[in-house]
Amino acid sequence: MTSAHTIEEIPVTTLASGHRLALTVHTLTGAQEGPRMVLFGGIHGDEPLGSETVRRVLSAVDPAELTGTIVAVPVANPYAHQALTRNTPLDGVNINRIFPGNASGSVTEQVAAALCGILAGADHFIDFHSGGNFATVEYAYIHDAGAEMSRAYGCSLLYHGAPYGGSATGWALDQGIRCMVSELGGGGQRIDEYLTKGVDGTMNVLRTVGMLPGEPTPPPADQVVVETLTVLSPATGGVMLSDFGVDRIGERVPEGTVLGRVLSPYTFEELEVITAPFEPSILVLGRESMTNVAPGDYGFMVADGATAKPA
């Protein structure tokens, strides 16, 4: 079996403008036959760290040392990536809620269908996400199918919960694919640190599943699994003032701790106070000292510390 790195374009659809939308797919073929690992970056366009993590992983893997095949889509949602938006601007759809898509549907539905075609038949799948334009996050999902991948990835906090309905991971799990979702970085904070963590974690996953040589690094001693993870979204828009930025992610805070306040940038009045709901609450996603928020945004994410168990 000859090792190689190839790049191809998978056609999706043609727009009214005449632009032919395609997905760029990288394939690393190892020197020996083995598992098929699929990597997605950029499912959400406001999470470009995933795309760069995929690029760096492909650069770090020597196909001559690889057992099996890595199939990677660094930019899984090109129009959202261009616009730096969570939803696709052309139809306003969040692609990670509509898998398996529809090959005859809207642009985003057709992209999702094409991605399912790439995912079909995989043994393992990693979907790289982050906190978006204004928020920073650090954790990984852990599923029964693929739990060894999540532990090896190296995050201190793992969330054992059902995937979102219509997500790529949910569809892949239904197909019998072992899955992991990375949620690292975002908000323009500690970019190099989170890229390094994502690449190192992925290389450790590849060693753990037998696709790269060498002994895997053990998980961190403080790694825990939580069963409850909650998004705290503001009901009002304005300016969010926060004391819980990236340096405090992972911190346990008492129930009732004020995490952030939403102020009107017009009248300066306090519109809303967001507090920690659990005893204790583990901070999973935070914001810097001042960011804009809209109603329903990801303000904070916290895990219920009472559910935390050693991984």
C-alpha positions, 0 to 999 in steps of 0.5 A, spaced: 500 500 500 503 506 497 502 512 502 500 519 499 496 525 501 491 527 495 486 533 495 479 533 491 473 537 490 466 534 491 461 538 487 455 540 491 451 545 487 450 551 482 448 557 485 444 562 481 450 566 480 453 561 477 458 559 482 459 552 483 460 550 490 464 544 492 467 541 498 475 540 498 477 534 501 484 531 503 485 524 504 492 521 507 493 514 505 497 510 510 503 505 508 498 500 511 491 498 511 487 500 517 481 504 520 478 510 516 478 517 520 474 523 518 475 530 520 471 536 520 473 543 521 468 549 520 461 546 521 460 553 524 463 559 520 465 563 526 469 557 529 475 557 524 480 554 529 477 547 527 479 549 520 486 551 522 487 545 527 485 540 521 490 543 517 496 542 522 494 535 524 494 533 516 501 537 516 503 533 522 502 526 520 507 522 516 503 518 511 509 513 511 507 512 519 500 512 518 496 505 518 489 506 515 486 513 512 485 520 514 479 523 510 479 531 512 474 536 510 477 543 513 472 547 511 465 544 512 461 550 511 464 554 506 459 560 505 459 560 513 466 560 513 467 566 509 462 570 513 464 568 520 457 566 521 454 560 525 449 559 520 449 559 512 448 566 510 444 564 504 439 560 507 440 562 514 440 555 516 445 552 522 448 546 518 449 542 525 441 541 526 439 538 519 443 532 518 443 528 514 441 534 509 437 533 503 441 533 496 435 536 493 434 541 498 437 548 500 444 550 499 446 548 507 441 541 506 445 539 500 452 541 503 450 536 509 448 531 504 455 531 501 458 531 508 454 525 510 457 522 503 464 523 506 462 520 513 459 514 510 463 508 512 468 511 517 470 508 523 472 514 527 470 521 526 472 528 530 468 534 529 472 540 531 468 546 534 470 552 538 466 558 542 465 563 536 467 570 535 466 572 542 466 566 547 472 561 549 470 554 551 474 548 553 471 541 553 470 535 549 464 530 548 464 523 550 460 518 547 459 511 549 462 509 542 468 513 541 469 514 549 477 512 548 478 518 543 475 523 548 479 521 554 485 521 549 484 528 547 486 530 553 481 535 556 480 536 563 472 536 562 468 531 558 461 532 557 457 525 557 450 528 553 446 526 547 448 530 541 444 535 538 438 533 534 440 533 527 448 534 528 453 531 524 455 527 530 448 524 532 448 522 524 455 518 525 453 515 531 447 512 528 451 509 523 455 506 528 461 510 527 465 512 533 465 519 535 468 525 538 467 533 538 472 537 540 470 544 543 476 548 544 478 556 544 474 561 540 473 569 542 480 570 539 483 568 546 490 564 547 489 561 539 496 558 539 495 554 546 488 552 543 491 550 536 497 546 540 492 542 544 487 540 539 493 538 534 497 534 540 490 531 542 488 529 535 495 525 535 494 522 541 487 520 539 490 517 532 496 513 537 490 510 541 486 507 536 492 504 532 493 509 526 500 512 529 505 508 532 508 510 539 504 509 546 499 514 547 499 519 553 495 518 559 489 522 560 490 528 565 489 526 572 484 531 573 480 529 568 472 528 569 466 527 566 459 531 567 452 529 566 449 536 566 452 542 561 447 548 561 448 554 556 446 560 560 443 565 554 441 572 555 434 574 554 436 581 552 441 584 548 446 589 549 453 589 552 456 583 557 460 585 562 464 579 565 469 577 570 470 570 567 474 570 561 479 564 558 483 564 565 477 562 569 475 556 565 475 550 569 474 554 575 468 551 580 464 557 583 458 557 588 451 557 586 448 564 585 455 567 583 454 573 578 457 571 572 455 577 567 451 583 567 448 585 560 447 593 560 444 598 555 449 601 551 444 607 550 442 608 557 447 604 561 442 601 565 443 594 567 438 589 563 440 582 566 444 579 571 446 572 569 448 567 575 451 560 576 445 555 577 449 549 580 453 548 587 458 548 584 458 550 577 464 549 573 465 554 568 466 551 561 465 557 556 466 564 558 467 571 555 472 577 556 471 583 560 466 586 555 463 583 549 456 585 545 451 580 546 444 578 542 438 575 545 439 567 545 447 568 544 452 563 548 453 567 554 456 562 559 456 555 559 457 551 566 457 544 568 453 541 574 459 540 579 455 535 583 455 530 577 462 530 576 466 523 576 473 521 574 473 519 567 
